[in-house]
């Protein structure tokens, strides 16, 4: 089986308030999807991410490593979470991505891993 990345995207800086009505609903939907992925043997691992402002970018230049705060990419959209899944083929992975975008109520990018 091939592995795929399902990445969840948010507009700009986001705040996750798990006590809010929207996040209660979305959290339940994502929890149900996690259960379905696990039951199908498709989930490898996944998780939610802190906002991009919490990122640290490391760069190597001739053996020296520098660090800067903030996201690598200057963009309005930020990755907020992800799953790594296994699927028989791209169509099966598309079906999981469809379910993920419904559960998250936002955009989900599907990307295959490189094969060895």
Buried (B, 14 or more C-beta within 10 A) or exposed (E): EBBBBBBBBBEEEBEBEEEEEEBEEBBEBBEEBBEBBEEEEBBBEBEEBEBBEEBEEEEEEEEEEEEEEEBEEEEEBBBBBBBBBBBEEEEBBEEBBEBBBEBBEBBBBBEEEEEE
